[in-house]
């Protein structure tokens, strides 16, 4: 099973996405903000990350995590999502 980091601040969306991704065979580390994402990254090696751009009041929250995720030795791919298109 592949580890997936899901960063989404809207609880309902986070739960819905996590459930669907788990059904697709991923083990989800679902968190709601940048601080929790950094803590998860420190504890777990993720194979892929799904990041919401806007996290609460932080208009570029998920984007601030991109260098930290793609700069890791394992170089996981990252998918950026937003409801504000």
Secondary structure, 3 states (H helix, E strand, C coil): CEEEEEECCCHHHHHHHHHHHHHCCEEEEEECCHHHHHHHHHHCCCCEEEEECCECCECCHHHHHHHHHHCCCCCCEEEEECCCC
